[in-house]
Amino acid sequence: MKIATTIPEVRAQVAAWKKEGLTVGLVPTMGYLHEGHASLVDKAVSLCDRVVASDFVNPTQFGPGEDLEAYPRDFDRDCALLEEHGCDLVFHPAVEEMYVPNAATFVEIQSDMPKQLCGQTRPTHFKGVCTVVSKLFNIVTPDKAFFGQKDAQQLAIIRRMVRELSYGIEIVGCPIVREADGLAKSSRNTYLDPAQRKAALVLSQAVFLGQRLVQEGERDARKLVSAMEAHIKGEPLARIDYVSAVDGVTMEPVERIEGDVLVAMAVYIGKTRLIDNFVVEESAL
Ligand code: AMP
């Protein structure tokens, strides 16, 4: 596996592959990789001739007071995992390589979509995500790019950005990978002490509860959300940011569980903000 820290190195390698007629997949990450990231790499390896992973803690997607400095980093361990899963090139730029000084060009969806769900407490987050993903698309020019359903709003926003900015890139969504006890894998789980780790189970428990209620016929979004919230509120270490049922494409709140619906949540466990979700597909109703 090759390691590139500069944009020209990535461009040269991708150009060489394209000259050979090979297809290229991109897996954007912020590093501190786990099995969730590995599942994206596995999917990319299965669908593309060559796979590029980016490993970059993107400052523009963190707001003031968020965990940019504290965000866990272990590049050597990341490289071992990526290589083991068949990644061909890891792009690990410094901030200065990605952002020219005083950069003032951003990519932003100017609708309510990035203001819903996580956008309520992270108002500039998706502007940073769209900007860095656009830059990675311009640098790597992949045929396909792989994103986790774990960050469901991000996935929906990237799909819209790709459509509206005419990126000829196929976006592949990949299912949430969980710990054996249900907790969605996340680099931020490392912040949790043992009591908080136990408390964090309320997120996945609320997901499973919600899925069961929908299966049993609940179609009233407010009742569904209330039942999930009640479960989370039973855990003293948990503080709800939001639990919402929204349209799976637009992220607009829904009243009925009809069509493709995303039921998503963000919950603070201590200072750590964790997210989880499930999708109800129209065909399953
Ligand atoms: P991050 O490094 O947190 O920015 O995540 C990079 C990519 O990995 C994103 O597309 C995430 O949605 C995806 N991802 C993170 N955790 C998981 C997980 N538990 N299951 C599936 N995908 C994940």
Residues whose N, C-alpha, C, O or C-beta is under 5 A from the ligand:
A	BS01	AMP	P28 T29 M30 G31 G36 H37 F146 F147 G148 Q149 K150 D151 C174 P175 I176 V177 A184 K185 S186
